[in-house]
């Protein structure tokens, strides 16, 4: 008769062996060159899931800066953010309403489609990503530019991104052609909090 203590010992031994074999197999897969790092090769689902989870956990832990009160809904700040977004080259990878991203961005992995993710990120997370960038992606750190992009400019970009899903081509074109605090596109006005912004048709 096998004693319960011996059964537990055997089970724990088997678990330990499986962990060791799994660790060796994982190390061989990654360090042996079997993992394909080519941008045009999709990651295995488990790797993609793990990368996303690690990235988001890291961002959430560090994204502690709070936006100045009332800033994100200020029309002039949103317009300033659209201008800063264009002038700092964000359009090259992410595109813009009425403006296609640069051709090279089609080969980036992960794809830099802001409209798919921006509403799932808090303002604090967006600020942190813009300021610090993300390793192993094409997202640079604007906080290390020379000179670095100032915090209030990054918050203005965040304010613009929070409105991105409702920004029309006409709005964006107007924002980039009209001085800050200019006229409003028809159908909009200072009392309209979403989908509108300063500019002219």
LUMLODO-746135 format. One record per residue: residue in one letter; x, y, z of N, C-alpha, C, CB in turn. Coordinates in nm, 2 decimals. Glycine has a CB too. Example, Ala and Ser with C-alpha at 12.3 -4.5 7.8 and 13.67 -1.06 7.14 Angstrom:
% residues 2
("A"; (1.32; -0.57; 0.78); (1.23; -0.45; 0.78); (1.32; -0.33; 0.78); (1.13; -0.45; 0.90))
("S"; (1.28; -0.22; 0.71); (1.37; -0.11; 0.71); (1.29; 0.00; 0.79); (1.41; -0.06; 0.57))
***
This chain:
% residues 201
("X"; (0.08; -0.12; 0.00); (0.00; 0.00; 0.00); (0.09; 0.13; 0.00); (-0.10; 0.00; 0.12))
("X"; (0.06; 0.22; -0.10); (0.14; 0.34; -0.11); (0.08; 0.44; -0.01); (0.13; 0.40; -0.25))
("X"; (0.17; 0.49; 0.08); (0.13; 0.59; 0.18); (0.10; 0.73; 0.11); (0.23; 0.61; 0.28))
("X"; (0.00; 0.80; 0.17); (-0.04; 0.93; 0.11); (0.08; 1.03; 0.10); (-0.14; 1.00; 0.20))
("X"; (0.18; 1.02; 0.20); (0.29; 1.10; 0.19); (0.38; 1.07; 0.07); (0.37; 1.09; 0.32))
("X"; (0.39; 0.95; 0.04); (0.47; 0.91; -0.08); (0.41; 0.95; -0.21); (0.49; 0.76; -0.08))
("X"; (0.27; 0.94; -0.21); (0.20; 0.99; -0.33); (0.23; 1.14; -0.35); (0.05; 0.96; -0.32))
("X"; (0.22; 1.21; -0.25); (0.24; 1.36; -0.25); (0.38; 1.39; -0.30); (0.22; 1.43; -0.12))
("X"; (0.48; 1.31; -0.25); (0.62; 1.33; -0.29); (0.64; 1.30; -0.44); (0.71; 1.23; -0.20))
("X"; (0.57; 1.19; -0.49); (0.58; 1.16; -0.63); (0.52; 1.27; -0.72); (0.52; 1.02; -0.66))
("X"; (0.40; 1.31; -0.68); (0.34; 1.42; -0.75); (0.42; 1.55; -0.76); (0.20; 1.45; -0.69))
("X"; (0.47; 1.59; -0.64); (0.56; 1.71; -0.64); (0.68; 1.69; -0.72); (0.60; 1.74; -0.49))
("X"; (0.74; 1.57; -0.72); (0.86; 1.54; -0.80); (0.83; 1.55; -0.95); (0.91; 1.40; -0.77))
("X"; (0.71; 1.50; -0.99); (0.67; 1.51; -1.13); (0.65; 1.65; -1.17); (0.54; 1.43; -1.16))
("X"; (0.58; 1.73; -1.09); (0.56; 1.87; -1.12); (0.69; 1.95; -1.13); (0.47; 1.94; -1.00))
("X"; (0.78; 1.92; -1.04); (0.92; 1.98; -1.05); (0.99; 1.95; -1.18); (1.00; 1.94; -0.93))
("X"; (0.98; 1.82; -1.22); (1.04; 1.78; -1.35); (0.98; 1.85; -1.47); (1.03; 1.63; -1.36))
("X"; (0.84; 1.86; -1.47); (0.77; 1.92; -1.58); (0.81; 2.07; -1.58); (0.62; 1.91; -1.56))
("X"; (0.83; 2.14; -1.47); (0.87; 2.28; -1.47); (1.01; 2.29; -1.53); (0.87; 2.33; -1.32))
("X"; (1.10; 2.20; -1.49); (1.24; 2.21; -1.54); (1.24; 2.18; -1.69); (1.33; 2.10; -1.47))
("X"; (1.17; 2.08; -1.73); (1.17; 2.05; -1.88); (1.10; 2.17; -1.96); (1.09; 1.92; -1.91))
("X"; (0.99; 2.22; -1.90); (0.93; 2.33; -1.96); (1.02; 2.45; -1.97); (0.80; 2.37; -1.89))
("X"; (1.10; 2.48; -1.87); (1.19; 2.59; -1.87); (1.30; 2.57; -1.97); (1.25; 2.61; -1.73))
("X"; (1.35; 2.45; -1.98); (1.46; 2.42; -2.08); (1.40; 2.44; -2.22); (1.52; 2.28; -2.06))
("X"; (1.28; 2.39; -2.24); (1.22; 2.40; -2.37); (1.20; 2.54; -2.41); (1.09; 2.32; -2.38))
("X"; (1.15; 2.62; -2.32); (1.12; 2.77; -2.34); (1.25; 2.84; -2.37); (1.05; 2.83; -2.22))
("X"; (1.35; 2.81; -2.29); (1.48; 2.88; -2.32); (1.54; 2.84; -2.45); (1.58; 2.84; -2.20))
("X"; (1.53; 2.71; -2.49); (1.58; 2.66; -2.62); (1.50; 2.73; -2.73); (1.56; 2.51; -2.63))
("X"; (1.37; 2.75; -2.72); (1.29; 2.81; -2.82); (1.33; 2.95; -2.84); (1.14; 2.80; -2.78))
("X"; (1.35; 3.03; -2.74); (1.38; 3.17; -2.75); (1.53; 3.20; -2.78); (1.34; 3.25; -2.62))
("X"; (1.62; 3.14; -2.70); (1.76; 3.16; -2.71); (1.83; 3.08; -2.82); (1.83; 3.14; -2.58))
("X"; (1.76; 2.98; -2.87); (1.81; 2.90; -2.98); (1.78; 2.95; -3.12); (1.76; 2.76; -2.97))
("X"; (1.71; 3.07; -3.12); (1.68; 3.13; -3.25); (1.56; 3.07; -3.32); (1.80; 3.11; -3.34))
("X"; (1.48; 2.99; -3.25); (1.36; 2.94; -3.31); (1.24; 3.04; -3.32); (1.31; 2.82; -3.24))
("X"; (1.25; 3.14; -3.22); (1.14; 3.24; -3.22); (1.18; 3.34; -3.33); (1.14; 3.32; -3.08))
("X"; (1.08; 3.37; -3.42); (1.10; 3.45; -3.54); (1.07; 3.60; -3.50); (1.01; 3.41; -3.66))
("X"; (1.17; 3.68; -3.50); (1.16; 3.82; -3.47); (1.12; 3.91; -3.58); (1.29; 3.88; -3.40))
("X"; (1.10; 3.86; -3.70); (1.06; 3.94; -3.82); (0.93; 4.01; -3.80); (1.06; 3.85; -3.95))
("X"; (0.92; 4.14; -3.83); (0.80; 4.22; -3.81); (0.69; 4.16; -3.90); (0.83; 4.36; -3.84))
("X"; (0.72; 4.10; -4.01); (0.61; 4.05; -4.10); (0.57; 3.91; -4.06); (0.66; 4.05; -4.24))
("X"; (0.62; 3.86; -3.95); (0.58; 3.72; -3.90); (0.50; 3.74; -3.78); (0.70; 3.63; -3.88))
("X"; (0.37; 3.69; -3.78); (0.28; 3.71; -3.66); (0.34; 3.63; -3.54); (0.14; 3.67; -3.69))
("X"; (0.33; 3.68; -3.42); (0.37; 3.61; -3.30); (0.27; 3.50; -3.27); (0.38; 3.71; -3.18))
("X"; (0.32; 3.39; -3.21); (0.23; 3.29; -3.16); (0.13; 3.35; -3.06); (0.30; 3.17; -3.09))
("X"; (0.01; 3.30; -3.06); (-0.10; 3.36; -2.98); (-0.05; 3.38; -2.83); (-0.22; 3.28; -2.98))
("X"; (0.01; 3.28; -2.78); (0.05; 3.28; -2.64); (0.16; 3.39; -2.62); (0.11; 3.15; -2.59))
("X"; (0.25; 3.41; -2.71); (0.35; 3.51; -2.70); (0.29; 3.65; -2.71); (0.46; 3.50; -2.81))
("X"; (0.20; 3.67; -2.81); (0.13; 3.79; -2.83); (0.05; 3.83; -2.70); (0.03; 3.79; -2.95))
("X"; (-0.02; 3.73; -2.65); (-0.10; 3.76; -2.52); (-0.01; 3.80; -2.41); (-0.18; 3.63; -2.48))
("X"; (0.10; 3.73; -2.39); (0.19; 3.76; -2.28); (0.26; 3.90; -2.30); (0.31; 3.65; -2.28))
("X"; (0.29; 3.94; -2.42); (0.35; 4.07; -2.44); (0.25; 4.18; -2.41); (0.40; 4.08; -2.59))
("X"; (0.13; 4.16; -2.45); (0.03; 4.26; -2.42); (0.00; 4.27; -2.27); (-0.11; 4.23; -2.50))
("X"; (-0.01; 4.16; -2.21); (-0.03; 4.16; -2.06); (0.09; 4.23; -1.99); (-0.05; 4.02; -2.01))
("X"; (0.21; 4.19; -2.02); (0.33; 4.25; -1.96); (0.33; 4.40; -1.98); (0.46; 4.19; -2.01))
("X"; (0.31; 4.44; -2.11); (0.31; 4.58; -2.14); (0.21; 4.66; -2.07); (0.29; 4.60; -2.29))
("X"; (0.08; 4.62; -2.06); (-0.02; 4.69; -2.00); (-0.01; 4.69; -1.85); (-0.16; 4.63; -2.03))
("X"; (0.04; 4.58; -1.79); (0.07; 4.58; -1.64); (0.18; 4.68; -1.61); (0.11; 4.44; -1.60))
("X"; (0.28; 4.69; -1.69); (0.39; 4.79; -1.67); (0.34; 4.93; -1.68); (0.50; 4.76; -1.77))
("X"; (0.26; 4.96; -1.78); (0.21; 5.09; -1.80); (0.12; 5.13; -1.69); (0.13; 5.10; -1.94))
("X"; (0.03; 5.05; -1.65); (-0.07; 5.08; -1.54); (0.01; 5.11; -1.41); (-0.17; 4.97; -1.52))
("X"; (0.11; 5.03; -1.38); (0.18; 5.05; -1.26); (0.25; 5.19; -1.25); (0.29; 4.94; -1.24))
("X"; (0.30; 5.24; -1.37); (0.38; 5.36; -1.37); (0.30; 5.48; -1.41); (0.49; 5.34; -1.47))
("X"; (0.18; 5.47; -1.47); (0.11; 5.58; -1.52); (0.03; 5.65; -1.40); (0.01; 5.54; -1.63))
("X"; (0.11; 5.73; -1.33); (0.05; 5.80; -1.21); (0.03; 5.95; -1.22); (0.14; 5.77; -1.09))
("X"; (0.09; 6.01; -1.33); (0.07; 6.15; -1.34); (-0.07; 6.19; -1.38); (0.17; 6.21; -1.45))
("X"; (-0.13; 6.29; -1.31); (-0.27; 6.33; -1.33); (-0.27; 6.45; -1.42); (-0.34; 6.35; -1.20))
("X"; (-0.37; 6.46; -1.51); (-0.39; 6.58; -1.60); (-0.43; 6.70; -1.51); (-0.48; 6.55; -1.71))
("X"; (-0.39; 6.82; -1.55); (-0.44; 6.94; -1.48); (-0.59; 6.94; -1.49); (-0.38; 7.06; -1.54))
("X"; (-0.66; 6.99; -1.39); (-0.80; 6.99; -1.38); (-0.86; 7.07; -1.50); (-0.85; 7.05; -1.25))
("X"; (-0.96; 7.01; -1.57); (-1.03; 7.08; -1.68); (-0.96; 7.08; -1.81); (-1.06; 7.21; -1.64))
("X"; (-0.83; 7.04; -1.81); (-0.75; 7.05; -1.93); (-0.80; 6.97; -2.05); (-0.61; 7.02; -1.90))
("X"; (-0.84; 6.84; -2.02); (-0.87; 6.75; -2.13); (-0.99; 6.79; -2.21); (-0.89; 6.61; -2.08))
("X"; (-1.08; 6.87; -2.16); (-1.20; 6.91; -2.23); (-1.20; 7.06; -2.28); (-1.32; 6.90; -2.14))
("X"; (-1.08; 7.12; -2.26); (-1.06; 7.26; -2.30); (-1.04; 7.26; -2.46); (-0.94; 7.33; -2.23))
("X"; (-1.13; 7.34; -2.53); (-1.12; 7.34; -2.67); (-0.99; 7.38; -2.73); (-1.23; 7.43; -2.73))
("X"; (-0.93; 7.49; -2.67); (-0.80; 7.54; -2.72); (-0.69; 7.44; -2.69); (-0.77; 7.67; -2.64))
("X"; (-0.70; 7.36; -2.58); (-0.60; 7.26; -2.55); (-0.61; 7.14; -2.66); (-0.62; 7.20; -2.41))
("X"; (-0.73; 7.10; -2.69); (-0.75; 7.00; -2.79); (-0.69; 7.04; -2.92); (-0.90; 6.97; -2.80))
("X"; (-0.72; 7.17; -2.96); (-0.66; 7.22; -3.09); (-0.51; 7.22; -3.08); (-0.72; 7.36; -3.12))
("X"; (-0.46; 7.27; -2.97); (-0.31; 7.27; -2.95); (-0.25; 7.13; -2.96); (-0.27; 7.34; -2.82))
("X"; (-0.33; 7.03; -2.91); (-0.28; 6.89; -2.91); (-0.28; 6.84; -3.05); (-0.37; 6.81; -2.83))
("X"; (-0.38; 6.88; -3.14); (-0.38; 6.84; -3.28); (-0.26; 6.89; -3.35); (-0.51; 6.88; -3.34))
("X"; (-0.23; 7.02; -3.32); (-0.11; 7.08; -3.38); (0.02; 7.01; -3.34); (-0.11; 7.23; -3.35))
("X"; (0.03; 6.98; -3.21); (0.15; 6.92; -3.16); (0.16; 6.78; -3.21); (0.15; 6.91; -3.01))
("X"; (0.05; 6.71; -3.23); (0.05; 6.57; -3.29); (0.10; 6.57; -3.43); (-0.10; 6.52; -3.29))
("X"; (0.06; 6.67; -3.51); (0.11; 6.68; -3.64); (0.26; 6.73; -3.65); (0.03; 6.79; -3.72))
("X"; (0.29; 6.82; -3.57); (0.43; 6.88; -3.57); (0.54; 6.79; -3.51); (0.43; 7.01; -3.50))
("X"; (0.50; 6.70; -3.43); (0.60; 6.61; -3.37); (0.61; 6.48; -3.44); (0.56; 6.58; -3.22))
("X"; (0.54; 6.47; -3.56); (0.56; 6.35; -3.65); (0.47; 6.23; -3.61); (0.70; 6.31; -3.64))
("X"; (0.37; 6.25; -3.53); (0.29; 6.14; -3.49); (0.21; 6.08; -3.61); (0.19; 6.18; -3.38))
("X"; (0.18; 6.17; -3.71); (0.11; 6.13; -3.83); (0.18; 6.03; -3.91); (0.08; 6.26; -3.92))
("X"; (0.32; 6.03; -3.91); (0.39; 5.94; -3.99); (0.35; 5.79; -3.96); (0.54; 5.96; -3.96))
("X"; (0.34; 5.76; -3.83); (0.30; 5.62; -3.79); (0.15; 5.60; -3.78); (0.37; 5.58; -3.67))
("X"; (0.09; 5.70; -3.72); (-0.05; 5.68; -3.67); (-0.16; 5.74; -3.77); (-0.07; 5.74; -3.54))
("X"; (-0.11; 5.82; -3.87); (-0.21; 5.88; -3.96); (-0.29; 5.98; -3.88); (-0.30; 5.77; -4.01))
("X"; (-0.40; 6.03; -3.95); (-0.48; 6.14; -3.89); (-0.61; 6.14; -3.97); (-0.40; 6.27; -3.91))
("X"; (-0.71; 6.20; -3.92); (-0.84; 6.22; -3.99); (-0.80; 6.29; -4.12); (-0.94; 6.29; -3.91))
("X"; (-0.83; 6.23; -4.24); (-0.80; 6.29; -4.37); (-0.66; 6.28; -4.41); (-0.85; 6.43; -4.36))
("X"; (-0.57; 6.22; -4.33); (-0.43; 6.21; -4.36); (-0.39; 6.06; -4.34); (-0.34; 6.31; -4.28))
("X"; (-0.33; 6.00; -4.44); (-0.28; 5.86; -4.43); (-0.15; 5.86; -4.36); (-0.27; 5.80; -4.57))
("X"; (-0.12; 5.75; -4.29); (0.01; 5.74; -4.23); (0.11; 5.71; -4.34); (0.01; 5.62; -4.12))
("X"; (0.24; 5.72; -4.30); (0.34; 5.70; -4.40); (0.34; 5.55; -4.44); (0.48; 5.73; -4.34))
("X"; (0.39; 5.52; -4.56); (0.38; 5.38; -4.62); (0.45; 5.28; -4.53); (0.44; 5.38; -4.76))
("X"; (0.56; 5.32; -4.47); (0.64; 5.23; -4.39); (0.56; 5.18; -4.27); (0.77; 5.29; -4.34))
("X"; (0.46; 5.25; -4.22); (0.39; 5.21; -4.10); (0.31; 5.09; -4.12); (0.30; 5.33; -4.06))
("X"; (0.28; 5.05; -4.25); (0.21; 4.93; -4.27); (0.28; 4.80; -4.23); (0.17; 4.91; -4.42))
("X"; (0.42; 4.82; -4.22); (0.50; 4.70; -4.17); (0.53; 4.70; -4.03); (0.62; 4.70; -4.25))
("X"; (0.48; 4.79; -3.95); (0.51; 4.80; -3.81); (0.43; 4.69; -3.73); (0.47; 4.93; -3.75))
("X"; (0.49; 4.63; -3.63); (0.43; 4.53; -3.55); (0.46; 4.55; -3.41); (0.48; 4.38; -3.60))
("X"; (0.36; 4.59; -3.32); (0.22; 4.58; -3.35); (0.17; 4.70; -3.44); (0.14; 4.58; -3.22))
("X"; (0.06; 4.69; -3.51); (0.01; 4.80; -3.60); (-0.03; 4.92; -3.51); (-0.11; 4.75; -3.68))
("X"; (0.01; 5.04; -3.55); (-0.01; 5.16; -3.47); (-0.14; 5.22; -3.50); (0.10; 5.26; -3.50))
("X"; (-0.25; 5.15; -3.49); (-0.39; 5.20; -3.51); (-0.44; 5.25; -3.38); (-0.48; 5.09; -3.57))
("X"; (-0.43; 5.39; -3.37); (-0.47; 5.45; -3.24); (-0.62; 5.44; -3.22); (-0.44; 5.59; -3.24))
("X"; (-0.70; 5.45; -3.32); (-0.85; 5.44; -3.31); (-0.90; 5.32; -3.24); (-0.92; 5.46; -3.44))
("X"; (-0.82; 5.21; -3.26); (-0.86; 5.08; -3.20); (-0.83; 5.07; -3.05); (-0.79; 4.97; -3.27))
("X"; (-0.74; 5.15; -3.00); (-0.70; 5.13; -2.86); (-0.71; 5.26; -2.78); (-0.55; 5.09; -2.86))
("X"; (-0.72; 5.38; -2.84); (-0.71; 5.50; -2.76); (-0.83; 5.51; -2.66); (-0.72; 5.62; -2.85))
("X"; (-0.95; 5.46; -2.69); (-1.06; 5.47; -2.59); (-1.05; 5.37; -2.48); (-1.19; 5.46; -2.66))
("X"; (-0.95; 5.27; -2.49); (-0.93; 5.17; -2.39); (-0.82; 5.21; -2.29); (-0.91; 5.04; -2.45))
("X"; (-0.76; 5.33; -2.31); (-0.65; 5.38; -2.23); (-0.69; 5.50; -2.15); (-0.53; 5.41; -2.32))
("X"; (-0.65; 5.51; -2.03); (-0.68; 5.63; -1.95); (-0.59; 5.74; -1.99); (-0.66; 5.60; -1.79))
("X"; (-0.63; 5.86; -1.96); (-0.54; 5.98; -1.99); (-0.40; 5.96; -1.93); (-0.60; 6.11; -1.94))
("X"; (-0.39; 5.91; -1.81); (-0.26; 5.89; -1.75); (-0.18; 5.79; -1.82); (-0.29; 5.84; -1.60))
("X"; (-0.24; 5.68; -1.88); (-0.17; 5.58; -1.96); (-0.12; 5.64; -2.09); (-0.25; 5.46; -1.98))
("X"; (-0.20; 5.72; -2.15); (-0.16; 5.78; -2.28); (-0.04; 5.88; -2.26); (-0.28; 5.86; -2.34))
("X"; (-0.05; 5.96; -2.15); (0.06; 6.05; -2.12); (0.19; 5.97; -2.10); (0.02; 6.13; -1.99))
("X"; (0.18; 5.86; -2.02); (0.30; 5.79; -1.99); (0.36; 5.73; -2.11); (0.27; 5.68; -1.89))
("X"; (0.28; 5.67; -2.20); (0.33; 5.61; -2.32); (0.40; 5.71; -2.41); (0.22; 5.54; -2.40))
("X"; (0.33; 5.83; -2.43); (0.39; 5.93; -2.52); (0.52; 5.98; -2.46); (0.29; 6.05; -2.53))
("X"; (0.53; 6.00; -2.33); (0.65; 6.06; -2.27); (0.76; 5.96; -2.26); (0.62; 6.10; -2.13))
("X"; (0.73; 5.83; -2.23); (0.83; 5.73; -2.21); (0.86; 5.63; -2.32); (0.80; 5.65; -2.09))
("X"; (0.76; 5.62; -2.42); (0.77; 5.52; -2.52); (0.75; 5.38; -2.48); (0.91; 5.53; -2.59))
("X"; (0.76; 5.28; -2.57); (0.75; 5.14; -2.53); (0.86; 5.06; -2.60); (0.61; 5.09; -2.58))
("X"; (0.93; 4.99; -2.52); (1.04; 4.90; -2.57); (0.98; 4.80; -2.67); (1.11; 4.83; -2.45))
("X"; (1.07; 4.75; -2.76); (1.04; 4.65; -2.86); (0.91; 4.68; -2.94); (1.01; 4.52; -2.78))
("X"; (0.89; 4.81; -2.96); (0.79; 4.86; -3.05); (0.85; 4.98; -3.12); (0.65; 4.89; -2.98))
("X"; (0.77; 5.04; -3.21); (0.82; 5.16; -3.28); (0.78; 5.29; -3.21); (0.76; 5.17; -3.42))
("X"; (0.72; 5.28; -3.09); (0.68; 5.39; -3.01); (0.80; 5.46; -2.94); (0.57; 5.36; -2.91))
("X"; (0.84; 5.58; -2.98); (0.96; 5.64; -2.92); (0.92; 5.71; -2.79); (1.03; 5.74; -3.02))
("X"; (1.02; 5.75; -2.72); (1.00; 5.84; -2.60); (1.02; 5.98; -2.64); (1.10; 5.80; -2.48))
("X"; (0.91; 6.06; -2.63); (0.92; 6.20; -2.66); (0.98; 6.28; -2.54); (0.78; 6.26; -2.70))
("X"; (0.99; 6.21; -2.43); (1.06; 6.28; -2.31); (1.21; 6.28; -2.32); (1.02; 6.21; -2.19))
("X"; (1.27; 6.21; -2.42); (1.41; 6.22; -2.43); (1.45; 6.29; -2.56); (1.47; 6.08; -2.44))
("X"; (1.36; 6.35; -2.63); (1.39; 6.44; -2.74); (1.49; 6.55; -2.69); (1.27; 6.50; -2.81))
("X"; (1.56; 6.61; -2.78); (1.65; 6.72; -2.74); (1.60; 6.84; -2.82); (1.80; 6.69; -2.77))
("X"; (1.54; 6.94; -2.76); (1.49; 6.93; -2.62); (1.37; 6.84; -2.60); (1.45; 7.07; -2.57))
("X"; (1.34; 6.79; -2.48); (1.23; 6.70; -2.46); (1.10; 6.78; -2.49); (1.23; 6.64; -2.32))
("X"; (1.00; 6.70; -2.53); (0.86; 6.76; -2.55); (0.81; 6.79; -2.41); (0.76; 6.66; -2.62))
("X"; (0.76; 6.91; -2.38); (0.72; 6.95; -2.25); (0.59; 6.87; -2.21); (0.70; 7.10; -2.24))
("X"; (0.58; 6.86; -2.07); (0.46; 6.79; -2.02); (0.33; 6.85; -2.06); (0.47; 6.78; -1.87))
("X"; (0.32; 6.98; -2.06); (0.19; 7.04; -2.10); (0.16; 7.02; -2.25); (0.20; 7.19; -2.07))
("X"; (0.26; 7.00; -2.33); (0.24; 6.97; -2.47); (0.19; 6.82; -2.48); (0.37; 6.99; -2.56))
("X"; (0.25; 6.73; -2.41); (0.21; 6.59; -2.41); (0.06; 6.58; -2.36); (0.30; 6.51; -2.32))
("X"; (0.03; 6.66; -2.25); (-0.11; 6.66; -2.21); (-0.21; 6.71; -2.31); (-0.12; 6.74; -2.08))
("X"; (-0.16; 6.81; -2.39); (-0.25; 6.86; -2.50); (-0.27; 6.75; -2.61); (-0.18; 6.99; -2.56))
("X"; (-0.16; 6.68; -2.64); (-0.18; 6.56; -2.73); (-0.28; 6.46; -2.68); (-0.04; 6.50; -2.76))
("X"; (-0.27; 6.43; -2.55); (-0.36; 6.34; -2.48); (-0.51; 6.40; -2.50); (-0.33; 6.32; -2.33))
("X"; (-0.52; 6.52; -2.47); (-0.66; 6.59; -2.49); (-0.71; 6.57; -2.63); (-0.65; 6.74; -2.45))
("X"; (-0.62; 6.58; -2.73); (-0.67; 6.56; -2.87); (-0.70; 6.41; -2.89); (-0.55; 6.61; -2.96))
("X"; (-0.62; 6.32; -2.84); (-0.64; 6.18; -2.86); (-0.77; 6.14; -2.80); (-0.53; 6.10; -2.81))
("X"; (-0.81; 6.20; -2.69); (-0.94; 6.16; -2.62); (-1.06; 6.20; -2.71); (-0.95; 6.23; -2.49))
("X"; (-1.04; 6.29; -2.80); (-1.15; 6.33; -2.90); (-1.13; 6.26; -3.03); (-1.15; 6.48; -2.91))
("X"; (-1.03; 6.18; -3.05); (-0.99; 6.13; -3.18); (-1.11; 6.06; -3.25); (-0.87; 6.04; -3.17))
("X"; (-1.18; 5.98; -3.18); (-1.29; 5.90; -3.24); (-1.40; 5.98; -3.30); (-1.35; 5.81; -3.14))
("X"; (-1.41; 6.11; -3.26); (-1.52; 6.20; -3.32); (-1.46; 6.31; -3.40); (-1.60; 6.25; -3.20))
("X"; (-1.33; 6.32; -3.42); (-1.27; 6.43; -3.50); (-1.29; 6.40; -3.65); (-1.12; 6.44; -3.47))
("X"; (-1.35; 6.50; -3.72); (-1.37; 6.49; -3.86); (-1.25; 6.54; -3.94); (-1.50; 6.56; -3.90))
("X"; (-1.25; 6.50; -4.07); (-1.14; 6.55; -4.15); (-1.14; 6.70; -4.16); (-1.16; 6.50; -4.30))
("X"; (-1.26; 6.76; -4.16); (-1.27; 6.91; -4.17); (-1.22; 6.97; -4.04); (-1.42; 6.95; -4.19))
("X"; (-1.25; 6.91; -3.93); (-1.20; 6.96; -3.80); (-1.05; 6.97; -3.80); (-1.25; 6.88; -3.68))
("X"; (-0.99; 6.85; -3.83); (-0.84; 6.84; -3.82); (-0.78; 6.94; -3.92); (-0.79; 6.70; -3.85))
("X"; (-0.83; 6.95; -4.04); (-0.77; 7.04; -4.14); (-0.78; 7.19; -4.09); (-0.84; 7.03; -4.28))
("X"; (-0.90; 7.22; -4.03); (-0.92; 7.35; -3.98); (-0.83; 7.38; -3.86); (-1.07; 7.37; -3.93))
("X"; (-0.81; 7.29; -3.77); (-0.73; 7.31; -3.65); (-0.58; 7.34; -3.69); (-0.73; 7.19; -3.56))
("X"; (-0.54; 7.28; -3.80); (-0.40; 7.30; -3.85); (-0.38; 7.42; -3.94); (-0.35; 7.18; -3.92))
("X"; (-0.50; 7.49; -3.98); (-0.49; 7.61; -4.06); (-0.53; 7.74; -3.99); (-0.57; 7.59; -4.18))
("X"; (-0.59; 7.72; -3.87); (-0.64; 7.84; -3.80); (-0.56; 7.86; -3.67); (-0.79; 7.81; -3.77))
("X"; (-0.53; 7.99; -3.64); (-0.47; 8.02; -3.52); (-0.54; 7.97; -3.40); (-0.44; 8.17; -3.50))
("X"; (-0.47; 7.94; -3.29); (-0.54; 7.89; -3.17); (-0.65; 7.98; -3.13); (-0.44; 7.87; -3.05))
("X"; (-0.77; 7.92; -3.09); (-0.88; 8.01; -3.05); (-0.95; 8.06; -3.17); (-0.83; 8.12; -2.96))
("X"; (-0.94; 8.01; -3.29); (-1.00; 8.06; -3.41); (-1.15; 8.02; -3.41); (-0.93; 8.01; -3.53))
("X"; (-1.20; 8.03; -3.53); (-1.35; 8.00; -3.55); (-1.38; 7.85; -3.54); (-1.39; 8.05; -3.69))
("X"; (-1.51; 7.82; -3.54); (-1.55; 7.69; -3.52); (-1.61; 7.63; -3.65); (-1.65; 7.67; -3.41))
("X"; (-1.58; 7.51; -3.68); (-1.65; 7.45; -3.80); (-1.80; 7.45; -3.78); (-1.60; 7.30; -3.82))
("X"; (-1.87; 7.47; -3.89); (-2.02; 7.48; -3.89); (-2.08; 7.36; -3.82); (-2.08; 7.50; -4.02))
("X"; (-2.18; 7.38; -3.74); (-2.25; 7.28; -3.67); (-2.18; 7.25; -3.53); (-2.24; 7.15; -3.75))
("X"; (-2.08; 7.33; -3.50); (-2.01; 7.31; -3.37); (-2.01; 7.44; -3.30); (-1.87; 7.26; -3.39))
("X"; (-1.96; 7.44; -3.18); (-1.95; 7.56; -3.10); (-1.89; 7.54; -2.97); (-2.09; 7.63; -3.09))
("X"; (-1.85; 7.64; -2.90); (-1.79; 7.62; -2.77); (-1.87; 7.54; -2.67); (-1.76; 7.76; -2.71))
("X"; (-2.00; 7.53; -2.69); (-2.08; 7.46; -2.59); (-2.09; 7.31; -2.63); (-2.22; 7.52; -2.59))
("X"; (-2.03; 7.27; -2.74); (-2.03; 7.13; -2.79); (-1.91; 7.06; -2.74); (-2.05; 7.12; -2.94))
("X"; (-1.92; 6.97; -2.65); (-1.80; 6.91; -2.59); (-1.73; 6.80; -2.67); (-1.83; 6.85; -2.45))
("X"; (-1.81; 6.74; -2.76); (-1.74; 6.63; -2.84); (-1.77; 6.64; -2.99); (-1.80; 6.49; -2.79))
("X"; (-1.68; 6.59; -3.07); (-1.70; 6.59; -3.21); (-1.68; 6.72; -3.28); (-1.83; 6.54; -3.24))
("X"; (-1.64; 6.82; -3.20); (-1.62; 6.96; -3.26); (-1.49; 7.01; -3.21); (-1.74; 7.05; -3.22))
("X"; (-1.45; 7.12; -3.28); (-1.33; 7.19; -3.24); (-1.31; 7.32; -3.31); (-1.21; 7.10; -3.26))
("X"; (-1.22; 7.40; -3.26); (-1.20; 7.53; -3.33); (-1.15; 7.52; -3.47); (-1.11; 7.62; -3.25))
("X"; (-1.19; 7.60; -3.56); (-1.14; 7.60; -3.70); (-1.24; 7.66; -3.79); (-1.11; 7.45; -3.74))
("X"; (-1.22; 7.64; -3.92); (-1.31; 7.69; -4.02); (-1.32; 7.58; -4.13); (-1.27; 7.82; -4.08))
("X"; (-1.43; 7.58; -4.21); (-1.44; 7.49; -4.32); (-1.36; 7.54; -4.44); (-1.59; 7.47; -4.36))
***
